[in-house]
Amino acid sequence: MKVFAGIAEQYADFAAYAEGDSPCFADWARRAAADDDVLAWLDTLPVPKRQPNLVFAAARWHGVPAPAPYDVLRAALLDDDGSIARTVRERSTQTNEAGRLATLLPALARVAEQSPEPLALLELGASAGLCLYPDRYAYRWQPPGGDGEDVVLREDPDAPELVCRVLEGPGGRPDLPRRLPVVAWRGGIDLHPLDVADDEQTAWLTTLVWPEQEHRRARLVAAIGVARADPPVLVAGDLLEELPAAVDLAARHGTVVVLHSAAAAYLDPAERERLVTTLSGMVADGACRWISNEGAGVLPGVTATGPDVPEGTATFVLGLDGRALAWTHGHGASMTWL
């Protein structure tokens, strides 16, 4: 997700990213990238607010159906009375995709195995904090092409199940977790954290779910229920500024694991470098462990520690303490171990 690229490039990149997951969004983004009038409308927005998913969600928030032909979206944007643009400016793409936990859990389990203490999870760009509950789900990791048996981890018979395909990669198949980590504390930092108990705010989260993906919508509803039963500690503020104090707070409860997924993409290049420098220093000092899960081009230093990503492949890279572990699907649907 090229948040700071040119508008046409950003929308063409998003179209490739959405291909196979949302035909509607892939079509909207591809056609918007070649539509001079729509590009001009998008150019009136602040640079970080031109993101396809944010613009599409704002249009849907104001009644644009999806799936729908591109011309329906186009007319809504070009005839906008200011309502859609105002929503774009006021809101953010605070997608909380709990499905990512199926790809994050192998890294979390590795940390848990190496620590005598329970984990204290601190998420950067936490939104409503729905990804802070790896111990409240069941997991099913499926082999590619049905070759072999599923690996299932279920400690609570009533827990929602997350499903992930495990693809063959240079590292073969991962040693998947056999037990859930013990989590003693859950917290996060976000510029505008969402209150999981607020129906209007969780309705926005639901709007951010892509069309044609009812399974993700159902998963989000379940994740909201999980978080409402035990709300996390969320701090409003700049993640780079609040990080040291938040790590100190988390350290009172156990081994600190700072994690972020599809969050660093929204930092500019200088901020990303500062984040990497800060977290690398904290890891070296023993203050925390660091799990990252970002698009391949977002943290190039992490990506470079693994094999070259095939050209044209849209993937996230899962990292632990700055080292690449896996290529992952952005919503947690698959994982290729490195």
C-alpha positions in Angstrom: 0.0 0.0 0.0 1.9 3.1 -1.3 0.3 5.8 0.9 2.8 8.4 -0.2 3.1 7.6 -3.9 1.4 9.6 -6.7 -2.3 9.1 -6.8 -2.5 7.1 -10.0 0.3 4.9 -8.8 -1.3 4.4 -5.4 -4.6 3.4 -6.9 -3.0 1.0 -9.5 -1.0 -0.6 -6.7 -4.1 -1.0 -4.6 -5.9 -2.6 -7.5 -3.2 -5.2 -7.7 -3.4 -5.7 -3.9 -7.2 -6.2 -4.0 -7.2 -8.5 -7.0 -8.6 -11.8 -5.9 -10.0 -10.5 -2.6 -12.4 -7.8 -3.8 -13.3 -7.6 -7.5 -15.3 -4.5 -6.8 -12.4 -2.6 -5.1 -9.9 -3.9 -7.7 -12.1 -2.5 -10.5 -12.8 0.8 -8.7 -9.1 1.4 -8.0 -7.9 0.4 -11.5 -10.4 2.6 -13.2 -9.9 5.5 -10.8 -6.1 5.4 -11.6 -7.0 6.2 -15.3 -9.7 8.7 -14.6 -8.4 12.3 -14.8 -11.6 13.8 -13.3 -11.5 11.5 -10.3 -7.8 12.0 -9.9 -8.3 15.7 -9.8 -11.0 15.3 -7.0 -8.6 13.1 -5.1 -5.9 15.7 -5.5 -7.9 18.1 -3.3 -7.5 15.8 -0.3 -4.4 15.8 2.0 -1.8 13.4 0.9 -2.3 10.8 3.7 -6.1 10.9 3.1 -6.1 9.8 -0.6 -5.9 6.1 0.2 -8.3 4.0 -1.8 -9.7 2.1 1.1 -10.4 5.2 3.0 -12.0 7.0 0.1 -14.1 3.9 -0.8 -15.2 3.5 2.8 -16.2 7.1 3.1 -18.3 6.8 -0.1 -20.0 3.7 1.3 -20.6 5.5 4.6 -22.6 8.0 2.6 -24.7 5.4 0.7 -22.7 4.2 -2.2 -23.4 0.5 -2.6 -20.7 -2.1 -3.0 -20.4 -4.1 -5.0 -21.5 -1.7 -7.7 -20.3 -0.4 -11.1 -17.5 2.1 -11.0 -19.7 4.8 -12.5 -21.8 4.8 -9.3 -18.7 5.6 -7.3 -17.5 8.1 -9.8 -20.8 10.0 -9.8 -20.8 10.1 -6.0 -17.3 11.6 -5.8 -17.7 14.1 -8.6 -21.1 15.2 -7.3 -20.1 15.3 -3.7 -21.5 18.1 -1.7 -18.6 18.0 0.7 -19.9 15.1 2.9 -17.7 12.4 1.5 -14.6 14.6 1.5 -15.3 15.7 5.1 -15.6 12.0 6.2 -12.3 11.2 4.5 -10.6 14.1 6.3 -12.1 13.2 9.7 -11.6 9.4 9.7 -8.8 6.9 9.1 -8.4 3.4 7.7 -8.3 1.9 11.2 -9.0 -1.6 9.9 -8.7 -4.1 12.8 -8.3 -7.4 11.0 -8.2 -10.1 13.7 -7.5 -12.7 10.9 -3.9 -11.5 11.0 -3.5 -13.2 14.3 -3.2 -16.5 12.5 0.0 -15.3 10.9 1.2 -13.4 14.0 0.7 -16.3 16.4 3.8 -18.3 15.3 6.0 -15.3 16.1 4.2 -14.7 19.4 4.5 -18.3 20.4 8.3 -18.2 19.7 8.6 -15.2 22.1 6.5 -17.0 24.7 8.6 -20.1 24.5 11.7 -18.0 25.2 10.2 -16.0 28.1 9.6 -17.2 31.7 7.0 -14.4 32.1 3.6 -13.9 30.5 3.4 -11.5 27.5 2.4 -7.9 27.7 1.2 -6.9 24.3 1.6 -3.3 23.0 0.2 -2.6 19.5 1.1 0.4 17.5 -1.7 1.8 15.4 -4.1 -0.2 17.5 -7.4 1.3 16.4 -9.9 -0.5 18.7 -7.3 -3.0 19.8 -8.9 -6.1 18.2 -5.6 -7.7 17.4 -4.5 -7.9 21.0 -6.3 -11.1 21.8 -4.3 -14.0 20.3 -5.2 -16.2 23.3 -8.9 -15.8 22.8 -9.2 -17.6 19.4 -8.9 -21.1 17.9 -6.7 -21.6 14.9 -6.7 -23.8 11.9 -3.7 -23.9 9.6 -4.3 -25.7 6.4 -1.6 -27.3 4.2 -1.5 -26.2 0.5 -3.8 -28.1 -1.8 -5.2 -30.2 1.0 -1.8 -32.1 1.2 -1.9 -33.4 4.7 -3.9 -32.7 7.8 -4.9 -29.4 9.2 -3.1 -28.2 12.3 -5.7 -27.1 14.8 -5.1 -25.2 18.0 -8.3 -24.9 20.2 -8.3 -24.5 23.9 -11.8 -23.0 24.3 -14.5 -24.9 22.5 -16.5 -21.7 22.1 -13.7 -19.5 20.7 -14.0 -18.1 17.2 -11.8 -19.9 14.7 -9.2 -18.3 12.4 -8.2 -20.2 9.3 -4.9 -19.7 7.4 -3.3 -21.6 4.5 0.4 -22.5 5.1 2.2 -22.4 1.8 5.5 -24.1 1.0 8.4 -21.6 1.1 12.2 -21.6 1.4 11.9 -22.4 5.1 9.5 -25.3 4.5 6.5 -25.5 6.9 6.7 -23.7 10.2 6.7 -25.4 13.6 3.2 -24.2 14.3 2.2 -23.5 17.9 0.6 -26.2 20.0 -0.5 -24.0 22.8 -1.6 -20.4 23.2 0.6 -17.8 24.9 -0.3 -16.4 28.3 -1.2 -12.7 27.9 -1.1 -10.6 31.1 -1.7 -7.2 29.6 -3.0 -5.7 26.4 -2.5 -2.1 25.3 -2.0 0.1 22.3 -1.2 3.5 20.8 -3.3 5.2 18.1 -3.7 8.8 17.0 -7.5 8.3 17.4 -8.2 5.1 19.2 -11.7 3.7 18.7 -13.9 2.7 21.6 -14.9 -0.9 21.1 -18.0 -0.2 23.2 -19.2 2.6 20.9 -21.6 1.3 18.2 -21.0 4.2 15.8 -17.2 3.7 15.9 -17.5 0.0 15.4 -19.9 0.6 12.5 -17.1 2.5 10.8 -14.8 -0.5 11.3 -17.5 -2.6 9.6 -17.7 -0.2 6.7 -13.9 -0.6 6.2 -14.4 -4.3 5.5 -14.1 -4.9 1.7 -17.2 -5.8 -0.3 -17.6 -9.5 -1.2 -16.0 -10.5 2.1 -18.8 -11.4 4.4 -16.5 -13.9 6.2 -14.3 -10.9 7.3 -17.4 -9.0 8.4 -18.6 -11.9 10.6 -15.1 -12.2 12.0 -15.0 -8.5 12.8 -18.3 -8.8 14.7 -16.9 -11.8 16.7 -13.7 -9.8 17.4 -15.6 -6.8 18.7 -17.4 -9.2 21.1 -14.1 -10.6 22.3 -12.7 -7.1 23.0 -15.8 -5.8 24.6 -15.6 -8.5 27.3 -12.1 -7.3 28.3 -11.2 -3.9 26.8 -7.6 -3.0 26.2 -5.7 0.0 27.5 -5.5 2.4 24.6 -3.4 5.6 24.6 -4.2 8.4 22.2 -1.2 10.0 20.6 1.7 9.8 18.2 3.1 6.2 18.4 6.7 7.4 18.1 6.3 9.9 20.9 4.3 7.6 23.2 6.3 4.4 22.6 8.9 4.7 25.4 6.3 5.4 28.2 4.0 2.7 26.9 6.8 0.1 26.9 7.6 1.1 30.5 3.9 0.6 31.5 3.7 -2.7 29.7 6.9 -4.0 31.4 5.2 -3.9 34.8 3.1 -6.9 33.6 5.4 -9.2 31.7 7.6 -9.6 28.7 6.8 -6.7 26.4 6.0 -7.5 22.8 5.6 -4.4 20.6 3.7 -5.4 17.5 2.3 -3.6 14.5 0.5 -4.8 11.3 -0.3 -2.5 8.4 0.5 0.5 10.6 4.0 1.6 9.6 2.7 2.1 6.0 1.0 5.3 7.2 4.2 6.8 8.5 6.4 8.8 6.1 9.8 7.4 5.2 11.7 9.4 7.9 9.2 8.3 10.5 9.6 4.6 9.5 13.4 4.9 9.9 12.9 6.4 13.3 10.5 3.6 14.3 13.0 0.9 13.2 15.9 2.7 15.0 13.9 3.1 18.2 12.6 -0.5 18.2 15.9 -2.0 17.3 17.5 -0.2 20.1 14.8 -1.3 22.6 15.3 -4.9 21.5 19.1 -4.6 21.8 18.6 -3.2 25.4 16.2 -6.1 26.3 13.3 -3.7 26.8 11.0 -5.5 24.4 10.6 -7.9 21.5 9.3 -6.6 18.2 6.9 -8.2 15.8 6.2 -6.4 12.5 3.8 -7.3 9.7 3.9 -4.8 6.9 3.9 -4.6 3.2 7.1 -5.8 1.6 8.2 -2.2 0.6 7.3 -0.6 4.0 10.3 -1.8 6.1 12.9 -2.7 3.4 15.5 -3.5 6.0 13.3 -6.3 7.5 12.3 -7.5 4.0 15.9 -7.7 2.9 16.8 -10.3 5.7 14.6 -12.8 3.8 14.6 -14.1 0.2 13.8 -11.6 -2.6 10.1 -11.1 -2.9 9.1 -12.1 -6.5 8.5 -9.1 -8.7 4.8 -8.2 -8.8 3.9 -10.1 -5.7 1.8 -8.2 -3.2 2.7 -9.5 0.2 3.2 -8.5 3.8 6.4 -9.6 5.5 6.3 -10.9 9.1 9.3 -10.0 11.1 10.6 -10.8 14.6 13.2 -8.4 16.1 13.9 -7.1 12.6 14.4 -10.4 10.9 11.9 -11.7 8.3 10.1 -14.9 9.2 7.3 -15.3 6.6 5.5 -13.7 3.7 1.9 -13.2 4.8 -1.5 -12.3 3.3 -2.6 -8.9 4.4 -5.7 -10.2 6.1 -4.1 -13.4 7.5 -5.5 -15.8 4.9 -2.1 -17.4 4.1 1.5 -17.6 5.2 4.7 -18.7 3.5 7.5 -19.5 5.9 11.0 -18.3 5.0 
